[in-house]
Amino acid sequence: MGTNKQLGYPIKEKLAAVDLIERIGLTAAVEKLGHPHGTVHGWWVGRAKLRVNEGNKFDKTTKGQGRKESFPFTSALLTYMKDVRRDEETDSQLKKSKKSSSQVWICSA
């Protein structure tokens, strides 16, 4: 059986690798770290984004992945739809109440 492929590395480890690359060079750092050349080179290319990241250093990504919203006011639209639904429920309850009270009035007359 083969070994499992590691899917990600913590940002802290990536930053340490970038510092090592600055001190001893890319090829020597790759040999010392034992990670694939393309992986370490990718960290070197994205070093500015890694350094700017203020999030948890043990996360494996700097976030920002994922599907973008198709329109930016999704939460406002959802709130509006809930408000309309609540208003319609109130209206229907008032209509039922009025209908039942008018039937009682008609029957008692």
C-alpha positions in Angstrom: 0.0 0.0 0.0 1.1 3.5 -0.8 1.3 6.4 1.6 -1.5 8.9 2.0 -1.0 12.2 0.2 -1.1 15.2 2.5 -3.8 17.6 1.3 -2.6 20.7 3.0 -0.1 22.3 5.3 -0.7 24.9 8.1 0.0 28.5 7.3 2.6 28.5 10.1 4.6 25.8 8.3 4.3 27.6 5.0 5.6 30.8 6.6 8.5 28.9 8.1 9.3 27.4 4.7 9.2 30.9 3.0 11.7 32.2 5.7 13.9 29.2 5.0 13.8 29.8 1.2 14.9 33.4 1.8 17.8 32.2 3.9 19.1 29.2 1.9 17.3 29.3 -1.5 14.5 27.3 -3.0 16.3 24.2 -4.1 18.1 23.7 -0.7 14.8 24.4 1.2 13.0 21.8 -0.9 15.6 19.2 0.0 15.6 20.2 3.7 11.8 20.3 4.1 11.1 17.1 2.1 8.0 18.6 0.4 7.4 18.5 -3.3 9.1 21.3 -5.3 5.9 22.5 -6.8 4.3 22.8 -3.4 7.2 24.8 -1.9 7.5 27.0 -5.0 3.7 27.8 -4.7 4.3 28.9 -1.1 7.1 31.1 -2.3 5.0 32.7 -5.1 2.1 33.3 -2.7 4.3 34.6 0.2 2.7 38.0 0.2 -0.8 36.6 0.8 0.6 34.3 3.5 2.3 37.2 5.4 -0.8 39.4 5.2 -3.1 36.8 6.6 -4.2 37.7 10.1 -6.3 34.5 10.7 -5.4 31.4 12.6 -1.9 30.2 11.7 -2.9 26.6 12.0 -5.5 26.8 9.3 -4.5 25.2 6.0 -5.8 28.0 3.8 -6.0 31.8 3.8 -9.8 31.5 3.2 -11.6 33.1 0.3 -12.4 29.9 -1.4 -16.0 28.9 -2.1 -18.8 29.9 -4.2 -19.4 33.6 -4.6 -22.9 35.0 -4.2 -24.8 35.5 -7.4 -26.2 38.8 -6.1 -24.8 40.6 -3.0 -28.1 41.4 -1.2 -29.1 37.8 -0.4 -29.7 38.4 3.3 -31.8 41.5 2.7 -33.9 39.5 0.2 -34.4 36.7 2.6 -35.5 39.1 5.4 -38.0 40.7 3.0 -39.4 37.4 2.0 -39.9 36.4 5.7 -41.6 39.7 6.4 -44.0 39.3 3.6 -44.8 35.7 4.7 -45.4 36.9 8.3 -47.7 39.7 7.0 -49.7 37.2 4.9 -50.1 34.9 7.8 -51.4 37.8 9.9 -53.8 38.7 7.1 -55.1 35.2 6.8 -55.6 34.9 10.5 -57.6 38.2 10.6 -59.7 37.0 7.7 -60.5 33.7 9.5 -61.3 35.5 12.7 -63.6 38.0 10.9 -65.3 35.2 8.9 -66.0 33.1 12.0 -67.2 36.1 14.0 -69.5 37.2 11.2 -71.0 33.7 10.9 -71.7 33.7 14.6 -73.4 37.1 14.2 -75.5 35.9 11.2 -76.6 32.8 13.0 -77.6 34.6 16.2 -79.7 37.2 14.3 
